[in-house]
Amino acid sequence: MALPVCVSCKEPILPEQKGVKLPCPSCGEVVFWRCRKCRDLVNGYKCPKCGFQGP
């Protein structure tokens, strides 16, 4: 099974890193994974479907 990849830094998220999985807040059709480091640093991301930009 492949590891999830952080949408912000593009690094694999190991189970002990406690990444989070969330749907796009705008369209809800794309699922993002974010690592703890990028969440803590408030690194941005962009939905490839609707263009929503977060954090």
N, C-alpha and C positions, 0 to 999 in steps of 0.2 A: 504494500500500500504506500502510495506517495505521500510525502509530508505536505501540509498546506503551506502556501507561500504568502508572505506579507505583501499586501497590495501597495504599501508605501516603499519599503526598502528592497523588496523582491527576494528576500532571504527566506529559506525554509524555516518553519516554526516547529521546534522540537516540543514534544508533549510537556516536558517540565518547564517550558517557557511561558506557559499559560496564555497563549494567544486567544483572541476572541473572534468569533464568527458572527457576522451581522449582514442583514440584507441592506441594499441601497436604501437610504432614508427617503429618496425621491420616488424611484420607480418600483422598488421592492423586487425586481426581477434578477438582479445580480447579487451574488453572495460574496462578501469580502472577508478576508482573514487579515487581522492586524496583530503584530507582535507587541509585546509589552513595551519594548524600547520606543517604538514609533508612537504608541499611545501616550507614553509619558512625555515624549518630546513634542507631541501634537503635530507630527508630520502629516502632510496632506496626502490626499488620494483623489482619484477622479473615476467616476463610473464610465465604462466604455459604451454603455447603452444610451444613457440619458444625458451624460455630461455633468452630472452633479459633482461638485467638489467639496470635500470635507477636510477637516475633522468635523 
